[in-house]
Amino acid sequence: MSFDSAQTTAGMIGCAGAEAQAWDALMTRALISAEAAMPAEGRAALTASQESWRIYAARACPLWRAVFEGGTLGGVLAADCV
């Protein structure tokens, strides 16, 4: 998605979503690499940490939409929340 397409709310949401997907892919590759280099205990701790983050994000990210309910910024911030 180009910067020019991020001039509207829909474009901003699309851009933020694409960026979030790109960061997620990078993080996944980094986690796989880190796990491969860790002893079992470290892998278990990393897995638990990531699960805690997923739970936090699932609960915290919708907050942005709620804070800006009725406005267009909530959707943009929610799409950018990872």
Residue, then its C-alpha position, 0 to 999 in steps of 0.5 A: m500500500s502506498f503512502d498516497s492511499a493513506q490519505t483517507t480513513a479507509g486508506m489509513i486503516g489498510c496501511a496500518g493493517a498491512e504494516a501490522q501484518a509485516w511486523d507480525a511476520l518479522m516477529t514470527r521469524a525472530l521468535i523461531s530463530a530465538e527458540a532454536a537457539m534456546p534451551a527447553e526452559g528458555r523456549a517454555a518461558l518465551t512461549a508463556s511470554q508470547e501467550s501473555w502478550r497475545i492475551y494483553a493485546a486482545r484485551a487492550c487493542p479494542l480500547w482504542r476503538a472504544v475511546f474514540e467511539g463515534g469517530t474515525l480515529g478509533g478504527v485507525l488506532a485499533a488497526d495499528c495496535v499489535 
